[in-house]
Amino acid sequence: MNVRKLEDGRIVLELEKAELDPLARPVIAHAEEMHSALLDLADILRSAGYGMRDQFRQPPHPWDAGAQHPSIEK
């Protein structure tokens, strides 16, 4: 993890994918004892981890007239 404080006062956290869940899991496990800001951070970490695993990308212009779609019927 790399933590940087910017000149304008913002803080930047840089985490590797493997670091996300070990940070979020204990916070979520003890949610009743945690402050809401920490719970929000755990949710952001979990969402980021999920986003890294989700490889779906919307094809360009899928709703344009004449766009080809794969058939779901057999």
Summary of the structure (lengths in Angstrom):
residues: 74
radius of gyration: 19.1
end to end distance: 48.7
largest distance: 59.0
contacts: 126
relative contact order: 0.12
helix: 46%
strand: 11%
